[in-house]
Amino acid sequence: MRSAAARAGCVLLFSGGLDSTLCALHLAGEGLEVHGLSILHERRPAEEVRAARTLARGLPFASYHEVHLRGLAFGPPVDHPVARGRRASLEGVIAHRNLVFWSLAANRARAVGADAIAAGHTPDDARSYTDSARGFFRVLQRTLRDSGIRELGSLTVRLPLHERPAAHWRRMMHRHGPLLAATWSCWRDGRAPCGDCFACRQRERVAGRAIAHNGTKGGIDGAQRQRLRAR
Ligand SMILES: [Zn+2]
């Protein structure tokens, strides 16, 4: 059991992208003990993994943990309409992705004694993907309650990017620009962001020129790391 003086904890699904990095900074700013959880799988861009590891060393994480879903990223269920005739192009897609990821976050929360689980889904995600929409989170919360495990049933599900207005995130981007330049948003596995995939275009739309998209080539310097650690 946590002592009364200990800080409340939150497990954050952390990809090394702009959205989850903003969430890490925001949750730490709330005074929470933030536990980063990175899910590795086939076809995840190597630069994104590298960015997540580099950023994890600079962010004020209480812990950083990686789970590897070896052999699971083989596409959606074969009877799913999007799967028909497109197997090769869908490698890297994980069936029921968010159910798997959030369940792993809940599992990790129990391991570290956190009270909340969080991810950087945007309001746009909720419009585009059924497993980022309100109905999905109702089911998730219900399955956690039905687990019969008290600590899982009482977990709070957090979507920070839904909780605060765009102006808040613009201020965060302005404040942490150099660090955020080291995040990686591109879906493609290139040495530099392609600038053309949905994620790159979305990043350009949200962050504009305020935040460079360098990946780890931008790096984070020692002084920045010190400042974040000192928060
Ligand atoms: Zn891209």
Residues whose N, C-alpha, C, O or C-beta is under 5 A from the ligand:
A	BS01	ZN	C186 W187 R188 P193 C194 G195 D196 C197 C200
